[in-house]
Amino acid sequence: MDNNTSSQGGNWLTRFEENSEFDRFSIISVGFLLIGIVGGITVGIFSREHLWQIGVIAGCTMLSLSMMLAVAPMKYIVRTTILALAVDVLFMLMNL
């Protein structure tokens, strides 16, 4: 019987989280890069006039970065990074 049956089922996020422990530090590095660049562009270009948007962006970004620095389980790191990027993209689209 194959021990790897749990990674064959489920959605892509669950499979990614199960296999991401091996590449923990590369995923964290890419997360730092993406969060920094996308968050900076969102605040610098799109959300300058709205203080509440800057607060929400900063809160989601700090949550994601705190999870990465605390070396939390990859499940939490991946989900908070996706949340922060989704908030950034949402505010970019709102302020076009």
C-alpha positions as CSV (number, residue, x, y, z in Angstrom):
1,M,0.0,0.0,0.0
2,D,1.3,3.4,-0.9
3,N,1.9,5.9,2.0
4,N,1.5,8.9,-0.2
5,T,-2.2,8.5,-0.8
6,S,-3.1,11.6,1.2
7,S,-1.4,14.0,-1.2
8,Q,-3.3,12.6,-4.2
9,G,-6.7,13.8,-3.0
10,G,-8.0,17.2,-2.0
11,N,-7.8,20.6,-3.6
12,W,-4.5,22.2,-4.8
13,L,-4.1,24.2,-1.6
14,T,-4.2,21.2,0.6
15,R,-1.8,19.3,-1.6
16,F,0.6,22.2,-1.7
17,E,0.6,22.6,2.1
18,E,1.2,18.9,2.6
19,N,4.3,19.0,0.3
20,S,5.6,22.5,1.2
21,E,7.5,21.6,4.4
22,F,10.4,20.4,2.2
23,D,10.7,23.8,0.5
24,R,9.9,25.8,3.6
25,F,12.7,28.4,3.3
26,S,12.3,29.0,-0.4
27,I,8.6,29.5,0.0
28,I,9.2,31.9,2.8
29,S,11.7,33.8,0.7
30,V,9.3,34.1,-2.2
31,G,6.6,35.2,0.2
32,F,8.7,38.0,1.6
33,L,9.5,39.2,-1.9
34,L,5.9,39.0,-3.2
35,I,4.4,40.6,-0.1
36,G,6.9,43.4,-0.1
37,I,6.6,44.3,-3.7
38,V,2.9,43.9,-4.2
39,G,2.1,45.6,-0.8
40,G,4.4,48.5,-1.6
41,I,3.0,49.1,-5.1
42,T,-0.6,49.0,-3.7
43,V,0.1,51.5,-1.0
44,G,2.4,53.7,-3.1
45,I,0.2,54.0,-6.2
46,F,-3.3,52.9,-5.5
47,S,-4.2,53.6,-1.8
48,R,-2.4,56.8,-0.9
49,E,-5.6,58.7,-0.2
50,H,-7.4,56.1,1.9
51,L,-6.0,55.7,5.4
52,W,-8.3,52.8,6.3
53,Q,-7.1,50.8,3.2
54,I,-3.4,51.4,4.2
55,G,-4.3,50.1,7.7
56,V,-5.9,46.9,6.3
57,I,-3.0,46.3,4.0
58,A,-0.5,46.8,6.7
59,G,-2.4,44.5,9.1
60,C,-2.6,41.7,6.6
61,T,1.0,42.2,5.6
62,M,2.2,42.2,9.2
63,L,0.2,39.0,10.0
64,S,1.8,37.2,7.0
65,L,5.3,38.4,7.8
66,S,4.9,37.5,11.5
67,M,3.9,34.0,10.6
68,M,7.0,33.7,8.4
69,L,9.4,35.1,11.0
70,A,7.9,32.9,13.7
71,V,8.4,29.9,11.5
72,A,4.8,28.9,11.9
73,P,3.4,25.8,10.3
74,M,3.3,26.1,6.5
75,K,-0.5,25.9,6.5
76,Y,-0.7,29.3,8.3
77,I,2.1,30.8,6.3
78,V,0.6,29.9,2.9
79,R,-2.9,31.0,3.9
80,T,-1.9,34.4,5.4
81,T,0.3,35.1,2.3
82,I,-2.6,34.4,0.0
83,L,-4.8,36.6,2.1
84,A,-2.4,39.5,2.1
85,L,-1.9,39.2,-1.7
86,A,-5.7,39.0,-2.2
87,V,-6.3,42.1,-0.1
88,D,-3.6,44.0,-2.1
89,V,-5.1,43.0,-5.5
90,L,-8.6,43.8,-4.2
91,F,-7.5,47.4,-3.3
92,M,-5.7,47.8,-6.5
93,L,-8.9,46.9,-8.4
94,M,-11.0,49.1,-6.2
95,N,-8.8,52.2,-6.8
96,L,-8.3,51.9,-10.6
